[in-house]
Amino acid sequence: MTIGIGLLGLGTVGAGVAGILATPSGRHPLVGELALRRVAVRDLARPRPVELAAELLTTDPEAVVDDPAVDIVVEVMGGLEPARSLILRAIAAGKPVVTANKAVIARYGEEIAAAAAAQGVYVLIEAAVGGGIPIIEPLKQSLGANRIQRVSGIINGTTNYILSRMAAEGAAYADVLADAQRLGYAEADPAADVQGGDAADKIAILASLAYGGNVPRAAIPTEGIDRLDARDVAYAAQLGYVVKLLAVAQAMPGSPAVPSAQAEQLLDVRVHPTLLPKAHPLAGVNGVNNAILVEGDPVGQVMFYGPGAGAGPTASAVVADILNIAGIRQATGNGTNAPLDPLLAAGSWRPCRLVDSAVTSHRNYVRLRTSDRAGVIGAIGTCFGEAGVSIQSIVQFETQSAGDAEIVVITHEVCEANFRQALAAIEALADVQAVAACLRTL
Ligand SMILES: NC(=O)c1ccc[n+]([C@@H]2O[C@H](COP(=O)([O-])OP(=O)(O)OC[C@H]3O[C@@H](n4cnc5c(N)ncnc54)[C@H](OP(=O)(O)O)[C@@H]3O)[C@@H](O)[C@H]2O)c1
């Protein structure tokens, strides 16, 4: 039984998907059952890396969704609109959807899941996080028995590429970014990557799946790498750490031990540059690779690692989702009354609330610019002590200008409110010129 595929988009990912569908030999036998029926693009004249019959292409994406020969709609056009409306249109027509669109799912996942549940159709999103790395299905299914304590990951390849080169070469952020743009590893407009928004979209999705509730995307505290100083990467290395843009979601104490649909789940979800000890499992993830570390009870630590983007890896995840749906359609006749994915059904989701960051606890790295005078380190230590912040290490680094010093402090795990109180007192010291950098530390 041939299954008709409608593609919304024939860019990097869409062309990768079309390439797999056109070359079924040696792949899962079901790939040979998939037939590309219609493809929406913006510009019919643009040269494509895959050869397709001209009559397949259209500039009308609604015509792809509505085409009776299209059984599964694959949304790989990106952006919020018209992608969201087209996904909802497909669902309303009873057509299952596969999408790689993290931006839409992070913002409208609850609306889309509710519409899919009402219609009894699948919406699968494996490619939305981690490119070719299987992480969505493992979180939804394979790890479903666990209490998830924490999901943390390097889930943006562009920033990981930049940070890896900053660490290896001691290069400045702006220089590496310019080079990454020249080499095609960073977009002409890199804002979504370097300011952390892309990673925030992805951790919102992972947190929603790990904790079974809708995580408010707009409330996720997000800090990118665009203000990161090469000196902090170098000092971190000297102290035994690497700097990574980490996305973290963890359950907070007070969250119900036995979750129910009604009980509110309190979460700490955030994105920021983070110092990782060199022995940490995520510390060795370099270049454009991604990795996600899931910590659960009783499974322990499970790490997923691989290529987080690119035509081939992302298309691999998209086609896997198509095959899942195709397999169910074949097993159930034509797909009507297919069993709904129970873990994505919005009806079983519970409310999630993000905790006020002032009550969270972390280790911190602080770089202070001070005058090079006896007693400064003592005064700084006193400020930390009076605020109840205990220090793991305090190191003075030489600077170019005589009479100045740079002091780096790494704290033990402390409540954010106490840490801020200590920083305010330190900033008021006459010998402290500036709190030059402040980073979280694992
Ligand atoms: N690239 C990756 O490595 C990667 C990895 C994971 C997830 N994703 C996600 O996958 C999605 C697609 O990414 P991509 O990199 O493949 O994007 P892309 O290269 O920019 O391709 C977008 C495609 O959609 C078409 N399109 C856009 N708006 C359209 C409209 N209104 N009507 C008709 N066609 C339209 C474009 O047509 P034209 O070609 O005619 O302009 C193009 O073919 C995004 O949601 C992205 O976040 C991408």
The ligand as a Tripos MOL2 file, in Angstrom:
@<TRIPOS>MOLECULE
LIG
   48    52     1     0     0
SMALL
NO_CHARGES

@<TRIPOS>ATOM
      1 N1         18.8150   22.8080    8.8450 N.am      1 LIG1
      2 C1         18.9600   21.9790    9.8500 C.2       1 LIG1
      3 O1         20.0330   21.3920   10.0420 O.2       1 LIG1
      4 C2         17.8080   21.7250   10.7850 C.ar      1 LIG1
      5 C3         17.9920   20.8450   11.8830 C.ar      1 LIG1
      6 C4         16.9040   20.5750   12.7240 C.ar      1 LIG1
      7 C5         15.6920   21.1990   12.4950 C.ar      1 LIG1
      8 N2         15.5520   22.0750   11.4590 N.ar      1 LIG1
      9 C6         14.2570   22.7100   11.2440 C.3       1 LIG1
     10 O2         13.7400   22.2680   10.0050 O.3       1 LIG1
     11 C7         12.9850   23.3080    9.4130 C.3       1 LIG1
     12 C8         13.5240   23.5870    8.0190 C.3       1 LIG1
     13 O3         14.8560   24.0100    8.1180 O.3       1 LIG1
     14 P1         15.7690   24.1590    6.8190 P.3       1 LIG1
     15 O4         17.1410   24.4030    7.3220 O.co2     1 LIG1
     16 O5         15.5390   23.0390    5.8940 O.co2     1 LIG1
     17 O6         15.1780   25.5240    6.2110 O.3       1 LIG1
     18 P2         15.4670   26.1430    4.7580 P.3       1 LIG1
     19 O7         16.6940   25.5430    4.1730 O.co2     1 LIG1
     20 O8         15.3620   27.6100    4.8960 O.co2     1 LIG1
     21 O9         14.2300   25.6170    3.8830 O.3       1 LIG1
     22 C9         12.9250   26.1020    4.0380 C.3       1 LIG1
     23 C10        12.1130   25.6100    2.8510 C.3       1 LIG1
     24 O10        10.7470   25.9800    3.0270 O.3       1 LIG1
     25 C11        10.2980   26.6960    1.8830 C.3       1 LIG1
     26 N3          9.3450   27.6960    2.3640 N.ar      1 LIG1
     27 C12         9.5160   28.5790    3.3870 C.ar      1 LIG1
     28 N4          8.4260   29.3270    3.5530 N.ar      1 LIG1
     29 C13         7.5370   28.9310    2.6110 C.ar      1 LIG1
     30 C14         6.2190   29.3270    2.2540 C.ar      1 LIG1
     31 N5          5.5930   30.3010    2.9260 N.pl3     1 LIG1
     32 N6          5.6090   28.6840    1.2370 N.ar      1 LIG1
     33 C15         6.2360   27.7030    0.5670 C.ar      1 LIG1
     34 N7          7.4860   27.2670    0.8520 N.ar      1 LIG1
     35 C16         8.1200   27.8810    1.8620 C.ar      1 LIG1
     36 C17        11.5130   27.3100    1.2330 C.3       1 LIG1
     37 O11        11.2830   27.5010   -0.1240 O.3       1 LIG1
     38 P3         12.4400   28.0820   -1.1110 P.3       1 LIG1
     39 O12        13.4830   26.9910   -1.1550 O.co2     1 LIG1
     40 O13        11.7730   28.2590   -2.4100 O.co2     1 LIG1
     41 O14        12.9190   29.3410   -0.4670 O.co2     1 LIG1
     42 C18        12.5570   26.2080    1.5060 C.3       1 LIG1
     43 O15        12.4940   25.2200    0.5070 O.3       1 LIG1
     44 C19        13.0450   24.4880   10.3830 C.3       1 LIG1
     45 O16        11.9230   24.4690   11.2310 O.3       1 LIG1
     46 C20        14.3150   24.2180   11.1640 C.3       1 LIG1
     47 O17        14.2900   24.7990   12.4590 O.3       1 LIG1
     48 C21        16.5820   22.3480   10.6050 C.ar      1 LIG1
@<TRIPOS>BOND
     1     1     2 1
     2     2     3 2
     3     2     4 1
     4     4     5 ar
     5     4    48 ar
     6     5     6 ar
     7     6     7 ar
     8     7     8 ar
     9     8     9 1
    10     8    48 ar
    11     9    10 1
    12     9    46 1
    13    10    11 1
    14    11    12 1
    15    11    44 1
    16    12    13 1
    17    13    14 1
    18    14    15 2
    19    14    16 1
    20    14    17 1
    21    17    18 1
    22    18    19 2
    23    18    20 1
    24    18    21 1
    25    21    22 1
    26    22    23 1
    27    23    24 1
    28    23    42 1
    29    24    25 1
    30    25    26 1
    31    25    36 1
    32    26    27 ar
    33    26    35 ar
    34    27    28 ar
    35    28    29 ar
    36    29    30 ar
    37    29    35 ar
    38    30    31 1
    39    30    32 ar
    40    32    33 ar
    41    33    34 ar
    42    34    35 ar
    43    36    37 1
    44    36    42 1
    45    37    38 1
    46    38    39 2
    47    38    40 1
    48    38    41 1
    49    42    43 1
    50    44    45 1
    51    44    46 1
    52    46    47 1
@<TRIPOS>SUBSTRUCTURE
     1 LIG1         1 GROUP 0 **** ****
